């Protein structure tokens, strides 16, 4: 599955949509070609660079887009969650969960293919004004119960996403939510 995190940022004078693709293997033509967004507002990871350089290049691009912010503050992050509780390319028990200095980090030992990835770090995710997780399917039910209800000594990466001053929302289908016992709002299907 290709990860595309849609992020909106605003500047003092104008509101603009900024799409940031977080996959080295994302063909730009599919999703982005369908949206009326100028190329100047799309920041992507350069798949031609080695993973370490790609992460540095991507961080540089984000710093240019978020001038004045030591950590980019996105208005909106839309994230997924893997069946192991990972989000972005932050995997359970991986040292990148402890990263506090970098805003973007390379990963060369991903437990899930592809082995080389580039990811935003937890400080960036937790600086967002709003984070939305989207999860569907019965295969996510057990991990969602762990993330949303269990208090684990070593929380799963998605459970570590707790915006400091923003909102956190989860959008789940009935199959993904079937094991939850916490109260939640049920809305009609679209």
MDAnalysis code that builds the backbone (N, CA, C; Angstrom):
import MDAnalysis as mda
import numpy as np

u = mda.Universe.empty(570, n_residues=190, atom_resindex=np.repeat(np.arange(190), 3), trajectory=True)
u.add_TopologyAttr("name", ["N", "CA", "C"] * 190)
u.add_TopologyAttr("resid", np.arange(1, 191))
u.add_TopologyAttr("resname", ["UNK", "UNK", "UNK", "UNK", "UNK", "UNK", "UNK", "UNK", "UNK", "UNK", "UNK", "UNK", "UNK", "UNK", "UNK", "UNK", "UNK", "UNK", "UNK", "UNK", "UNK", "UNK", "UNK", "UNK", "UNK", "UNK", "UNK", "UNK", "UNK", "UNK", "UNK", "UNK", "UNK", "UNK", "UNK", "UNK", "UNK", "UNK", "UNK", "UNK", "UNK", "UNK", "UNK", "UNK", "UNK", "UNK", "UNK", "UNK", "UNK", "UNK", "UNK", "UNK", "UNK", "UNK", "UNK", "UNK", "UNK", "UNK", "UNK", "UNK", "UNK", "UNK", "UNK", "UNK", "UNK", "UNK", "UNK", "UNK", "UNK", "UNK", "UNK", "UNK", "UNK", "UNK", "UNK", "UNK", "UNK", "UNK", "UNK", "UNK", "UNK", "UNK", "UNK", "UNK", "UNK", "UNK", "UNK", "UNK", "UNK", "UNK", "UNK", "UNK", "UNK", "UNK", "UNK", "UNK", "UNK", "UNK", "UNK", "UNK", "UNK", "UNK", "UNK", "UNK", "UNK", "UNK", "UNK", "UNK", "UNK", "UNK", "UNK", "UNK", "UNK", "UNK", "UNK", "UNK", "UNK", "UNK", "UNK", "UNK", "UNK", "UNK", "UNK", "UNK", "UNK", "UNK", "UNK", "UNK", "UNK", "UNK", "UNK", "UNK", "UNK", "UNK", "UNK", "UNK", "UNK", "UNK", "UNK", "UNK", "UNK", "UNK", "UNK", "UNK", "UNK", "UNK", "UNK", "UNK", "UNK", "UNK", "UNK", "UNK", "UNK", "UNK", "UNK", "UNK", "UNK", "UNK", "UNK", "UNK", "UNK", "UNK", "UNK", "UNK", "UNK", "UNK", "UNK", "UNK", "UNK", "UNK", "UNK", "UNK", "UNK", "UNK", "UNK", "UNK", "UNK", "UNK", "UNK", "UNK", "UNK", "UNK", "UNK", "UNK", "UNK", "UNK", "UNK", "UNK", "UNK", "UNK"])
u.atoms.positions = np.array([
    [0.841, -1.177, 0.000],
    [0.000, 0.000, 0.000],
    [0.883, 1.235, 0.000],
    [0.511, 2.219, -0.755],
    [1.249, 3.461, -0.819],
    [0.717, 4.414, 0.233],
    [1.607, 5.079, 0.931],
    [1.195, 6.039, 1.939],
    [1.225, 7.430, 1.346],
    [0.135, 8.139, 1.427],
    [0.092, 9.539, 1.056],
    [-0.560, 10.263, 2.210],
    [0.168, 11.125, 2.841],
    [-0.378, 11.890, 3.943],
    [-0.743, 13.259, 3.412],
    [-2.000, 13.607, 3.546],
    [-2.472, 14.889, 3.072],
    [-2.354, 15.865, 4.219],
    [-1.657, 16.937, 3.969],
    [-1.405, 17.872, 5.036],
    [-1.730, 19.274, 4.549],
    [-2.447, 20.010, 5.359],
    [-2.763, 21.376, 4.995],
    [-2.014, 22.291, 5.930],
    [-1.418, 23.308, 5.356],
    [-0.716, 24.292, 6.154],
    [-1.211, 25.661, 5.753],
    [-1.162, 26.595, 6.658],
    [-1.525, 27.943, 6.254],
    [-0.422, 28.905, 6.636],
    [-0.319, 29.923, 5.835],
    [0.646, 30.980, 6.075],
    [-0.145, 32.222, 6.435],
    [0.523, 33.256, 6.909],
    [-0.145, 34.451, 7.407],
    [-1.143, 35.034, 6.405],
    [-0.796, 35.075, 5.126],
    [-1.661, 35.751, 4.168],
    [-2.610, 34.828, 3.401],
    [-2.212, 33.606, 3.157],
    [-3.034, 32.750, 2.312],
    [-3.171, 31.365, 2.909],
    [-4.236, 30.715, 2.535],
    [-4.421, 29.308, 2.899],
    [-4.063, 28.493, 1.673],
    [-3.259, 27.459, 1.867],
    [-2.872, 26.644, 0.727],
    [-2.856, 25.185, 1.130],
    [-3.086, 24.347, 0.177],
    [-3.041, 22.911, 0.418],
    [-1.666, 22.415, 0.042],
    [-1.096, 21.657, 0.912],
    [0.228, 21.121, 0.694],
    [0.132, 19.610, 0.814],
    [0.420, 18.903, -0.234],
    [0.415, 17.443, -0.187],
    [1.839, 16.970, -0.037],
    [2.045, 16.109, 0.909],
    [3.367, 15.561, 1.131],
    [3.263, 14.060, 0.967],
    [3.961, 13.511, 0.012],
    [3.906, 12.068, -0.180],
    [5.027, 11.437, 0.626],
    [4.701, 10.387, 1.340],
    [5.680, 9.751, 2.200],
    [6.072, 8.369, 1.712],
    [6.105, 8.195, 0.432],
    [6.544, 6.925, -0.100],
    [7.585, 7.160, -1.177],
    [8.670, 6.422, -1.096],
    [9.695, 6.536, -2.125],
    [9.228, 5.952, -3.451],
    [8.157, 5.167, -3.422],
    [7.735, 4.448, -4.612],
    [6.401, 4.929, -5.166],
    [5.953, 6.097, -4.754],
    [4.645, 6.610, -5.161],
    [4.691, 7.170, -6.569],
    [3.912, 6.614, -7.481],
    [3.837, 7.240, -8.798],
    [2.990, 8.513, -8.680],
    [3.604, 9.661, -8.918],
    [2.923, 10.941, -8.743],
    [1.721, 11.116, -9.630],
    [1.710, 10.445, -10.722],
    [0.674, 10.726, -11.698],
    [-0.716, 10.290, -11.262],
    [-0.840, 9.307, -10.416],
    [-2.147, 8.764, -10.091],
    [-3.021, 9.729, -9.292],
    [-2.764, 9.896, -8.033],
    [-3.600, 10.731, -7.172],
    [-3.411, 12.215, -7.461],
    [-2.178, 12.654, -7.471],
    [-1.924, 14.087, -7.569],
    [-2.373, 14.675, -8.899],
    [-2.351, 13.885, -9.964],
    [-2.775, 14.402, -11.265],
    [-4.263, 14.711, -11.291],
    [-5.012, 14.146, -10.371],
    [-6.458, 14.358, -10.328],
    [-6.839, 15.591, -9.508],
    [-5.882, 16.173, -8.823],
    [-6.156, 17.314, -7.956],
    [-5.622, 18.601, -8.576],
    [-6.376, 19.690, -8.462],
    [-5.935, 20.960, -9.047],
    [-4.944, 21.686, -8.122],
    [-3.792, 21.086, -7.949],
    [-2.781, 21.656, -7.060],
    [-1.519, 21.914, -7.882],
    [-1.019, 23.145, -7.820],
    [0.210, 23.443, -8.566],
    [1.391, 22.630, -8.036],
    [2.300, 22.276, -8.927],
    [3.484, 21.508, -8.545],
    [4.265, 22.197, -7.427],
    [4.233, 23.529, -7.401],
    [4.974, 24.278, -6.379],
    [4.437, 24.021, -4.976],
    [3.251, 23.441, -4.863],
    [2.664, 23.168, -3.563],
    [2.742, 21.693, -3.187],
    [3.502, 20.934, -3.930],
    [3.661, 19.511, -3.647],
    [5.115, 19.251, -3.280],
    [5.309, 18.704, -2.099],
    [6.657, 18.383, -1.627],
    [6.770, 16.863, -1.607],
    [7.764, 16.361, -2.292],
    [7.909, 14.906, -2.362],
    [9.313, 14.483, -1.955],
    [9.411, 13.235, -1.639],
    [10.698, 12.604, -1.355],
    [11.328, 12.252, -2.699],
    [12.609, 12.515, -2.833],
    [13.322, 12.211, -4.066],
    [13.747, 10.746, -4.054],
    [13.090, 9.898, -4.847],
    [13.400, 8.459, -4.825],
    [14.736, 8.111, -5.483],
    [15.363, 9.081, -6.152],
    [16.646, 8.825, -6.806],
    [17.814, 8.872, -5.823],
    [17.580, 9.476, -4.647],
    [18.649, 9.625, -3.664],
    [18.726, 8.411, -2.743],
    [19.923, 8.120, -2.203],
    [20.011, 7.106, -1.146],
    [19.129, 7.543, 0.022],
    [18.643, 6.594, 0.802],
    [17.635, 6.873, 1.820],
    [18.072, 7.957, 2.813],
    [19.335, 7.953, 3.233],
    [19.808, 8.971, 4.181],
    [19.742, 10.363, 3.558],
    [20.199, 10.470, 2.299],
    [20.170, 11.755, 1.603],
    [18.737, 12.174, 1.296],
    [17.888, 11.211, 0.973],
    [16.481, 11.521, 0.689],
    [15.813, 12.121, 1.924],
    [16.120, 11.581, 3.102],
    [15.551, 12.106, 4.347],
    [16.053, 13.528, 4.605],
    [17.343, 13.762, 4.412],
    [17.904, 15.103, 4.615],
    [17.302, 16.099, 3.634],
    [17.163, 15.685, 2.378],
    [16.595, 16.547, 1.347],
    [15.136, 16.892, 1.668],
    [14.387, 15.913, 2.096],
    [12.976, 16.107, 2.442],
    [12.837, 17.039, 3.640],
    [13.696, 16.861, 4.647],
    [13.677, 17.744, 5.823],
    [13.986, 19.174, 5.402],
    [14.939, 19.342, 4.505],
    [15.288, 20.680, 4.008],
    [14.082, 21.324, 3.313],
    [13.393, 20.546, 2.490],
    [12.204, 21.059, 1.796],
    [11.111, 21.460, 2.787],
    [10.921, 20.662, 3.823],
    [9.913, 20.994, 4.829],
    [10.304, 22.255, 5.597],
    [11.588, 22.392, 5.925],
    [12.032, 23.598, 6.638],
    [11.815, 24.846, 5.782],
    [12.009, 24.722, 4.466],
    [11.751, 25.860, 3.574],
    [10.262, 26.189, 3.542],
    [9.420, 25.171, 3.560],
    [7.968, 25.388, 3.516],
    [7.441, 25.943, 4.838],
    [8.103, 25.602, 5.934],
    [7.682, 26.026, 7.270],
    [8.745, 26.929, 7.888],
    [9.117, 27.960, 7.180],
    [10.162, 28.860, 7.669],
    [9.766, 29.444, 9.020],
    [10.726, 29.464, 9.918],
    [10.486, 30.022, 11.243],
    [10.057, 28.994, 12.272],
    [9.660, 27.808, 11.838],
    [9.258, 26.753, 12.772],
    [10.386, 25.733, 12.891],
    [10.856, 25.484, 14.108],
    [11.892, 24.469, 14.271],
    [11.315, 23.083, 13.984],
    [10.039, 22.912, 14.314],
    [9.305, 21.689, 13.976],
    [8.100, 22.125, 13.156],
    [7.917, 21.568, 11.949],
    [6.746, 21.946, 11.151],
    [5.455, 21.681, 11.908],
    [4.528, 22.626, 11.826],
    [3.225, 22.469, 12.465],
    [2.180, 22.392, 11.353],
    [1.726, 21.184, 11.092],
    [0.715, 20.968, 10.074],
    [-0.670, 21.209, 10.661],
    [-1.545, 21.775, 9.864],
    [-2.934, 21.914, 10.294],
    [-3.608, 20.560, 10.339],
    [-3.250, 19.685, 9.400],
    [-3.921, 18.395, 9.299],
    [-2.961, 17.326, 8.810],
    [-2.932, 16.220, 9.517],
    [-2.226, 15.020, 9.063],
    [-3.264, 13.914, 8.960],
    [-3.293, 13.231, 7.854],
    [-4.161, 12.067, 7.695],
    [-3.241, 10.852, 7.610],
    [-3.369, 9.971, 8.608],
    [-2.461, 8.837, 8.742],
    [-3.216, 7.519, 8.717],
    [-2.504, 6.491, 8.397],
    [-3.033, 5.137, 8.504],
    [-2.343, 4.432, 9.654],
    [-2.783, 3.228, 9.916],
    [-2.169, 2.399, 10.953],
    [-2.047, 0.984, 10.411],
    [-0.879, 0.393, 10.612],
    [-0.668, -0.968, 10.144],
    [-1.173, -1.989, 11.150],
    [-1.303, -3.242, 10.740],
    [-1.790, -4.288, 11.638],
    [-0.866, -4.536, 12.834],
    [0.369, -4.019, 12.761],
    [1.305, -4.132, 13.883],
    [1.321, -2.867, 14.731],
    [0.480, -1.880, 14.397],
    [0.418, -0.634, 15.148],
    [1.364, 0.441, 14.639],
    [2.045, 0.199, 13.512],
    [2.941, 1.230, 12.988],
    [2.141, 2.326, 12.298],
    [2.732, 3.496, 12.229],
    [2.174, 4.593, 11.452],
    [3.340, 5.316, 10.805],
    [3.083, 5.960, 9.676],
    [4.171, 6.473, 8.838],
    [5.112, 5.284, 8.647],
    [6.376, 5.444, 8.919],
    [7.285, 4.293, 8.927],
    [7.923, 4.181, 10.304],
    [7.093, 4.381, 11.315],
    [7.508, 4.243, 12.711],
    [6.955, 2.911, 13.211],
    [7.862, 1.953, 13.425],
    [7.466, 0.583, 13.743],
    [7.662, 0.266, 15.231],
    [6.888, -0.690, 15.741],
    [7.023, -1.072, 17.151],
    [8.464, -1.414, 17.528],
    [8.880, -0.917, 18.692],
    [10.196, -1.202, 19.271],
    [11.383, -0.738, 18.425],
    [11.149, 0.112, 17.434],
    [12.237, 0.593, 16.586],
    [12.886, 1.823, 17.231],
    [14.196, 1.967, 17.121],
    [14.882, 3.127, 17.711],
    [14.355, 4.490, 17.228],
    [13.765, 4.551, 16.041],
    [13.247, 5.838, 15.548],
    [12.130, 6.391, 16.433],
    [11.521, 5.552, 17.254],
    [10.494, 6.046, 18.176],
    [11.102, 6.981, 19.230],
    [12.414, 6.898, 19.421],
    [13.101, 7.749, 20.391],
    [13.691, 9.007, 19.756],
    [13.584, 9.145, 18.441],
    [14.179, 10.284, 17.745],
    [13.486, 11.580, 18.155],
    [14.274, 12.547, 18.617],
    [13.707, 13.834, 19.047],
    [14.339, 15.023, 18.329],
    [15.467, 14.812, 17.646],
    [16.176, 15.915, 16.994],
    [15.752, 16.117, 15.542],
    [15.591, 15.030, 14.814],
    [15.263, 15.120, 13.385],
    [13.759, 15.252, 13.195],
    [13.370, 15.969, 12.124],
    [11.953, 16.037, 11.766],
    [11.611, 14.960, 10.744],
    [12.599, 14.540, 9.994],
    [12.459, 13.467, 9.013],
    [13.626, 12.518, 9.239],
    [13.360, 11.228, 9.196],
    [14.420, 10.257, 9.446],
    [14.394, 9.146, 8.399],
    [15.578, 8.626, 8.067],
    [15.637, 7.460, 7.187],
    [15.468, 6.194, 8.009],
    [14.939, 5.182, 7.382],
    [14.893, 3.859, 8.003],
    [15.413, 2.877, 6.961],
    [16.429, 2.123, 7.326],
    [17.050, 1.169, 6.399],
    [16.760, -0.269, 6.769],
    [16.082, -0.462, 7.893],
    [15.819, -1.820, 8.369],
    [14.341, -2.017, 8.678],
    [13.489, -1.553, 7.788],
    [12.055, -1.683, 8.009],
    [11.656, -3.151, 8.106],
    [10.839, -3.494, 9.112],
    [10.375, -4.876, 9.214],
    [9.334, -5.229, 8.151],
    [8.874, -4.233, 7.423],
    [7.881, -4.427, 6.368],
    [8.472, -3.874, 5.068],
    [8.317, -4.573, 3.943],
    [8.851, -4.047, 2.685],
    [8.202, -2.713, 2.321],
    [8.919, -1.843, 1.690],
    [10.333, -1.918, 1.339],
    [11.204, -1.660, 2.563],
    [12.424, -2.207, 2.575],
    [13.281, -2.068, 3.754],
    [13.798, -0.649, 3.969],
    [13.910, 0.125, 2.900],
    [14.386, 1.505, 3.022],
    [13.226, 2.461, 2.848],
    [13.073, 3.370, 3.825],
    [11.956, 4.300, 3.835],
    [12.402, 5.637, 4.411],
    [11.542, 6.614, 4.262],
    [11.730, 7.933, 4.857],
    [10.456, 8.234, 5.630],
    [10.596, 8.760, 6.852],
    [9.422, 8.991, 7.682],
    [9.500, 10.318, 8.428],
    [8.344, 10.885, 8.687],
    [8.265, 11.975, 9.647],
    [8.483, 11.360, 11.021],
    [8.960, 12.147, 11.964],
    [9.203, 11.646, 13.316],
    [8.047, 12.030, 14.244],
    [8.014, 11.419, 15.415],
    [6.952, 11.705, 16.385],
    [6.855, 13.183, 16.768],
    [7.973, 13.916, 16.924],
    [7.809, 15.339, 17.240],
    [6.986, 16.100, 16.192],
    [7.130, 15.749, 14.926],
    [6.334, 16.406, 13.877],
    [4.876, 15.971, 13.972],
    [4.638, 14.681, 14.133],
    [3.268, 14.189, 14.227],
    [2.553, 14.818, 15.421],
    [3.241, 14.939, 16.538],
    [2.621, 15.471, 17.752],
    [2.541, 16.990, 17.797],
    [3.153, 17.658, 16.835],
    [3.045, 19.117, 16.736],
    [1.843, 19.536, 15.890],
    [1.228, 18.598, 15.181],
    [0.117, 18.917, 14.280],
    [-1.088, 19.463, 15.047],
    [-1.847, 20.314, 14.365],
    [-3.066, 20.863, 14.970],
    [-4.192, 19.824, 14.994],
    [-4.242, 18.982, 13.969],
    [-5.223, 17.905, 13.924],
    [-4.580, 16.689, 13.266],
    [-4.755, 15.543, 13.895],
    [-4.303, 14.279, 13.317],
    [-5.530, 13.387, 13.192],
    [-5.711, 12.863, 11.990],
    [-6.802, 11.921, 11.731],
    [-6.183, 10.593, 11.324],
    [-6.589, 9.540, 12.017],
    [-6.213, 8.183, 11.628],
    [-7.408, 7.569, 10.913],
    [-7.144, 6.865, 9.835],
    [-8.178, 6.137, 9.103],
    [-7.774, 4.668, 9.100],
    [-8.689, 3.808, 9.561],
    [-8.402, 2.368, 9.591],
    [-9.672, 1.609, 9.225],
    [-9.513, 0.627, 8.363],
    [-10.664, -0.163, 7.934],
    [-10.329, -1.645, 7.965],
    [-11.369, -2.436, 8.124],
    [-11.231, -3.880, 8.010],
    [-11.026, -4.588, 9.333],
    [-11.520, -5.826, 9.364],
    [-11.440, -6.659, 10.559],
    [-9.996, -6.931, 10.972],
    [-9.078, -6.918, 10.010],
    [-7.672, -7.158, 10.304],
    [-7.047, -6.106, 11.213],
    [-7.692, -4.963, 11.356],
    [-7.178, -3.899, 12.228],
    [-7.828, -3.905, 13.610],
    [-8.860, -4.699, 13.811],
    [-9.638, -4.652, 15.053],
    [-8.783, -4.895, 16.297],
    [-7.971, -5.926, 16.315],
    [-7.184, -6.258, 17.503],
    [-6.162, -5.170, 17.823],
    [-5.492, -4.662, 16.810],
    [-4.483, -3.632, 17.067],
    [-5.141, -2.325, 17.498],
    [-6.319, -2.016, 16.970],
    [-7.014, -0.799, 17.389],
    [-7.448, -0.895, 18.848],
    [-7.853, -2.064, 19.279],
    [-8.194, -2.255, 20.696],
    [-6.965, -1.980, 21.558],
    [-5.810, -2.493, 21.145],
    [-4.574, -2.247, 21.897],
    [-4.230, -0.764, 21.923],
    [-4.347, -0.092, 20.788],
    [-3.982, 1.323, 20.691],
    [-4.935, 2.204, 21.493],
    [-6.235, 1.957, 21.357],
    [-7.234, 2.862, 21.921],
    [-7.701, 2.514, 23.327],
    [-7.509, 1.265, 23.760],
    [-8.031, 0.868, 25.065],
    [-6.991, 0.346, 26.041],
    [-5.974, -0.295, 25.557],
    [-4.997, -0.885, 26.464],
    [-3.940, 0.136, 26.869],
    [-3.504, 0.050, 28.075],
    [-2.409, 0.887, 28.576],
    [-1.178, -0.004, 28.653],
    [-0.409, -0.009, 27.571],
    [0.746, -0.889, 27.493],
    [2.000, -0.192, 27.988],
    [2.894, -0.954, 28.589],
    [4.162, -0.402, 29.076],
    [4.978, 0.161, 27.918],
    [4.917, -0.501, 26.793],
    [5.614, -0.044, 25.595],
    [4.562, 0.168, 24.500],
    [3.946, 1.367, 24.465],
    [2.844, 1.599, 23.525],
    [3.256, 1.441, 22.058],
    [2.310, 1.028, 21.265],
    [2.532, 0.923, 19.826],
    [2.719, 2.322, 19.244],
    [3.433, 2.435, 18.113],
    [3.705, 3.755, 17.539],
    [2.463, 4.627, 17.332],
    [1.380, 4.070, 16.817],
    [0.187, 4.886, 16.593],
    [-0.368, 5.427, 17.907],
    [-0.179, 4.699, 19.008],
    [-0.643, 5.168, 20.317],
    [0.216, 6.321, 20.832],
    [1.411, 6.484, 20.296],
    [2.302, 7.569, 20.700],
    [1.969, 8.880, 20.004],
    [1.090, 8.821, 19.024],
    [0.660, 10.051, 18.346],
    [-0.430, 10.679, 19.196],
    [-0.051, 11.737, 19.884],
    [-0.935, 12.472, 20.791],
    [-0.609, 13.951, 20.621],
    [-1.266, 14.635, 19.686],
    [-0.925, 16.042, 19.435],
    [-0.914, 16.863, 20.733],
    [0.165, 17.619, 20.926],
    [0.353, 18.383, 22.163],
    [-0.752, 19.405, 22.390],
    [-1.118, 20.128, 21.341],
    [-2.148, 21.161, 21.494],
    [-3.274, 20.988, 20.486],
    [-3.248, 19.881, 19.767],
    [-4.235, 19.677, 18.712],
    [-5.227, 18.587, 19.040],
    [-5.972, 18.200, 18.013],
    [-7.006, 17.175, 18.147],
    [-6.538, 15.885, 17.493],
    [-7.032, 14.781, 18.038],
    [-6.773, 13.460, 17.486],
    [-8.111, 12.802, 17.205],
    [-8.330, 12.373, 15.974],
    [-9.585, 11.720, 15.587],
    [-9.271, 10.400, 14.901],
    [-10.156, 9.440, 15.114],
    [-10.045, 8.137, 14.468],
    [-11.295, 7.907, 13.632],
    [-11.112, 7.560, 12.366],
    [-12.212, 7.190, 11.487],
    [-12.067, 5.708, 11.186],
    [-13.033, 4.921, 11.668],
    [-12.982, 3.470, 11.553],
    [-14.274, 2.957, 10.936],
    [-14.184, 1.864, 10.210],
    [-15.415, 1.218, 9.784],
    [-15.843, 0.250, 10.895],
    [-17.039, -0.326, 10.752],
    [-17.559, -1.203, 11.808],
    [-16.660, -2.406, 12.045],
    [-16.091, -2.949, 10.988],
    [-15.231, -4.126, 11.144],
    [-13.989, -3.792, 11.965],
    [-13.387, -2.653, 11.722],
    [-12.190, -2.258, 12.466],
    [-12.519, -1.935, 13.920],
    [-13.714, -1.420, 14.181],
    [-14.110, -0.994, 15.528],
    [-14.785, -2.098, 16.334],
    [-14.933, -3.268, 15.781],
    [-15.779, -4.297, 16.399],
    [-15.343, -4.759, 17.782],
    [-14.078, -4.658, 18.132],
    [-13.607, -5.115, 19.450],
    [-13.554, -3.994, 20.489],
    [-13.839, -2.774, 20.083],
    [-13.740, -1.647, 21.008],
    [-14.894, -1.649, 21.999],
    [-14.578, -1.323, 23.238],
    [-15.608, -1.199, 24.266],
    [-15.760, 0.249, 24.720],
    [-14.827, 1.109, 24.329],
    [-14.947, 2.530, 24.677],
    [-16.094, 3.140, 23.875],
    [-16.761, 4.143, 24.430],
    [-17.843, 4.777, 23.669],
    [-17.288, 5.506, 22.450],
    [-18.013, 5.416, 21.355],
    [-17.632, 6.147, 20.150],
    [-18.881, 6.497, 19.368],
    [-18.749, 7.518, 18.532],
    [-19.876, 7.959, 17.708],
    [-19.981, 7.071, 16.478],
    [-21.177, 6.671, 16.171],
    [-21.402, 5.873, 14.972],
    [-22.175, 6.740, 13.984],
    [-21.622, 6.861, 12.790],
    [-22.252, 7.658, 11.751],
    [-22.675, 6.739, 10.612],
    [-23.613, 7.186, 9.867],
    [-24.071, 6.387, 8.726],
    [-22.960, 6.286, 7.687],
    [-23.045, 5.269, 6.880],
    [-22.042, 5.096, 5.823],
    [-22.366, 6.045, 4.695],
    [-21.361, 6.377, 3.964],
    [-21.527, 7.290, 2.825],
    [-21.917, 6.525, 1.593],
])
